Amino acid sequence: MENLNVSAFSIISLLVPLMTMIISIFYASKKLNTEAFLLVSGSIVVFAVAVFFVFMPSLMQSRNMPIEIISVYYNIAGVITFMGSLMFAIGFLMLVLKVIRQNEAVEKL
């Protein structure tokens, strides 16, 4: 495999998706439900595509890829990221609504 010149600044951009994935997995380990599944799957998809975005510039430079193919790869990655983000957002919304309902039930007691 070729030498991939990836800077430390581009690796830093992986910290937020990595932390989100770790926190989601931790939550899923405590409570396995639909919200946890959506949070974990969405964060894993987003992290995987973030890794792709970090390494893709050096790969396309080393392989002299035509711009049309690069554009297709980025478009596909964008759609996949959107779907992962949507799964995470739906799971988060479900979790927030569940917590609000639980708090309202506790306040009525």
Phi, psi and omega in degrees: 000144181290163177286116179269115180271089180250126183281162179295329180293326178286330176291326179299329180294348178274351185296315182294312176298326179294315179295320178298318179294317180296316180295321178295318178294321177298316178297318180294329178290335179274317182223111179266103179214185183298318180300315180297319179299315180293319178298313182293312182296319178296318181289327177293318179297314181296319178295318180298318180288328176297320176297319177302315181295331179287317186269343184298318180301318180288327177293317181290329177289319182287335182258000181051053182284142176292152185297330180295318180289320178300317180298320178296315179301315180292324177295315179297317179297324178295319178294318179296319177297319178300316180295319178295318179294323178294318177299315180298316182295320178295316177298319179293318178297317177298320179294317179296316179297323178296317179293320179297316178297320179294320179293323178293322179293322179292321181293331180288337180286000000 
